[in-house]
Amino acid sequence: MKSRRVQPRSPAYRWRAYFLLGVLALLGLGLIARAVDLQLVDYTFLSGQGDARFTRVVTVPAHRGVITDRYGEPLAVSTPVDSVWVNPSQIMDGETRVARLAHALHQNEPTLLRDIDSNLKLDFLYVARQLPPPRALAIKALGIPGVYLAREYRRYYPAGEVTGQLIGFTNINDQGRAGLELAYNSWLTGIDGEKRVIEDRYGRIVQDVDSIRTARPGRDLVLSIDMRIQYLAYRALKAQVEAQRARSGSMVVIDVDTGEVLAMVDQPGFNPNDRSQLLPNLYRNRAVTDTFEPGSSIKPFFIAAALMSGRYNSHSVIDTSPGYIKVDGHVFRDEQDLGPIGIYTVLAKSSNVGMAHISLSLPPALIWHTLHRFGFGEFATEGYPGETQGVLLPYKDWRPIRIVTMSHGYGMSVTALQLAHAYATLGALGVERPVSFLRVTAPPPGERVMPAKLCRELLQLMRGVVRPGGTAPHGAIPGYTVAGKTGTSWEADGGSYREHHFNAVFAGVAPASAPRLAAVVVLRDPTAGLYYGGDVSAPVFATVIGRALRLMAVAPDKPLPQPQALQVAALR
């Protein structure tokens, strides 16, 4: 058998083999070099590029502080909600994505498309804010590329309209815009945190990497408000405003011992949970922002000046005959000729002639300083939004006609809070304490503006207003003595007065023997027929303050009428 002879390979073949091996070797060396370069030389740069594409720093929202009443009942809380945002360039990649999103959000598709298309350079664009979590999750479940959720907080007000004007509201970004929400915005606002996360290519967070800054929630705010009394005032004022067809009404209740505002209500009200009601004419806190001429409710403070002058005391007699007085060509009348009367009757009958005689006999400087020390012409708070200072003109400009009209409550203006603060100072036996919307743990020392002895004398004189024959028997409270004063004044309008349009006022303290509560009730322009303060405002005072004193366990200081006393005994 013949053996096959192997032919030697040609030089060209060997050259091609070596060349191929060389190429493979170079490729291998290149890969090794590239790997070394990526892992060692360019690691920092590439790691940063990777982080830039998949690592994000996101905000961790901090919730706003809670507002409560003095007993811890929540009045404003922040609840978690979700907002929908899009990456404009991502959502515009699909033809139907915007249409599906508009349908889910119940928005107009062309409008939404225009908003997104005009912001293509942005990576973040809100399309819906503060949706309830279930609805937001339903939108997320649609899986539309480029659509994401962001956690936020929305303010909720459990008491709604009852505390609407007092508490105020926040805007869409949870920042205070009115009322106490605005006044204490820096206190209530928290500081957002930040964290680093890893997102997938669809923008979904797949891992929390680390916390950069921990979110710090806002501080809670404990108010002086007693919601039991706030509800009482709200119901009584609303019912009376509706019954008397008044344009508006306000009531303020102050703790005489501490200066705390226990209740402050306005009508018409608004519900801060309904953003369609956020209109200036509704959310304005009229008790603080709106001024009015106080009418006869200012008379006790002119009597205070008279007592401090030393010229008058509780036994002084003023001759009001013949029932009128002429000053600078103007005639001021009482409803009837009361003749010689004491200061008790001047207040009880609200004698304009008697007040004219008293005020004209006093130095204008004494009157001005007395009114000023009781807080008239001054802000009653330290920064409540929109508060009005009122008007108390310098006494150097006073002529006799000015003095007389001011003693009747014209030619000066006050707010309901200002007037309540002044009556609280009377109730505190001449110690002026600052108005507080925050709960205080101990009575502040205050500043004495009138001797206690004279205050007791004045409070005794003011009791006649609510007794039979006075101007406000409807202001009497069974079981408690009341020292108060009515006021009825024309409404000012551009330098003149509106005929047949009145402000009806009642202000007072109770129990008069040892005052605990001071309150003011103002009804603006009642049109149902009654318009005197003793007829329309005094009943609200009696209802609210009577029940409030019992809630606070303040002991009665006078016997109950016989039928009521028997009912109380039967309950025991």
ZIGI-V596627 format. One record per residue. NEAR is the number of other ideal C-beta (glycine too) atoms within 12 Angstrom. Layout:
{{NEAR} {NEAR}}
This chain:
{{3} {4} {5} {6} {6} {6} {7} {8} {12} {10} {10} {10} {13} {13} {13} {14} {15} {15} {14} {14} {14} {14} {14} {14} {14} {14} {14} {14} {14} {14} {14} {15} {16} {16} {15} {14} {15} {18} {14} {14} {13} {17} {15} {13} {14} {17} {15} {13} {14} {16} {18} {14} {15} {22} {24} {27} {22} {30} {22} {27} {30} {26} {32} {40} {34} {32} {46} {28} {37} {30} {19} {17} {24} {26} {40} {45} {29} {33} {23} {25} {28} {29} {34} {39} {34} {40} {31} {29} {21} {26} {38} {30} {18} {19} {10} {17} {29} {34} {22} {24} {37} {29} {17} {27} {30} {16} {23} {16} {22} {13} {16} {32} {26} {18} {27} {35} {20} {14} {22} {20} {13} {21} {18} {24} {31} {27} {39} {31} {24} {30} {29} {20} {21} {13} {21} {30} {17} {19} {31} {28} {13} {25} {17} {32} {25} {32} {40} {35} {32} {30} {30} {33} {36} {32} {42} {29} {38} {24} {32} {24} {30} {35} {44} {40} {51} {52} {51} {41} {42} {39} {22} {19} {21} {35} {23} {31} {25} {35} {43} {44} {43} {27} {29} {34} {31} {18} {24} {38} {30} {28} {21} {27} {22} {22} {23} {22} {24} {23} {25} {16} {13} {19} {29} {21} {23} {15} {15} {18} {19} {16} {15} {19} {18} {15} {23} {18} {24} {32} {20} {25} {35} {30} {40} {38} {43} {35} {32} {26} {42} {41} {28} {34} {47} {37} {25} {36} {49} {29} {23} {40} {36} {22} {22} {33} {20} {36} {29} {37} {43} {51} {52} {53} {53} {53} {40} {44} {29} {32} {37} {38} {48} {46} {51} {54} {49} {46} {40} {27} {40} {33} {25} {39} {25} {18} {21} {11} {21} {26} {19} {16} {18} {26} {36} {30} {43} {42} {48} {41} {34} {33} {33} {46} {37} {48} {43} {46} {53} {46} {46} {52} {52} {47} {49} {44} {40} {38} {34} {31} {25} {15} {20} {32} {21} {26} {15} {26} {21} {34} {22} {32} {19} {16} {24} {23} {32} {17} {26} {17} {11} {19} {17} {30} {21} {30} {16} {16} {19} {30} {19} {20} {31} {27} {36} {33} {31} {44} {47} {36} {35} {43} {43} {38} {37} {45} {46} {37} {35} {40} {47} {31} {25} {35} {20} {29} {17} {28} {40} {29} {24} {40} {46} {26} {29} {45} {36} {43} {29} {27} {24} {42} {36} {15} {19} {34} {30} {28} {30} {27} {24} {34} {23} {34} {24} {17} {26} {10} {14} {28} {19} {23} {24} {28} {36} {36} {31} {45} {47} {39} {40} {35} {32} {39} {29} {48} {44} {53} {51} {47} {54} {50} {48} {48} {52} {47} {44} {47} {47} {38} {31} {33} {28} {33} {34} {30} {43} {34} {46} {29} {25} {24} {12} {13} {19} {20} {14} {28} {17} {20} {32} {36} {17} {19} {17} {29} {38} {27} {32} {46} {43} {31} {37} {47} {39} {37} {46} {40} {28} {14} {19} {35} {41} {45} {25} {33} {50} {37} {42} {29} {27} {37} {35} {47} {49} {57} {53} {49} {47} {41} {40} {25} {32} {26} {14} {7} {6} {10} {20} {19} {10} {12} {23} {36} {48} {49} {52} {59} {57} {56} {50} {49} {34} {41} {23} {25} {41} {38} {49} {51} {57} {55} {56} {55} {52} {41} {30} {35} {23} {18} {14} {23} {31} {33} {48} {41} {29} {42} {53} {44} {34} {50} {54} {33} {31} {44} {55} {36} {30} {36} {38} {26} {23} {26} {9} {27} {16} {26} {22} {23} {13} {20} {15} {11} {11} {18} {17} {12} {14} {17} {11} {9} {8} {7}}
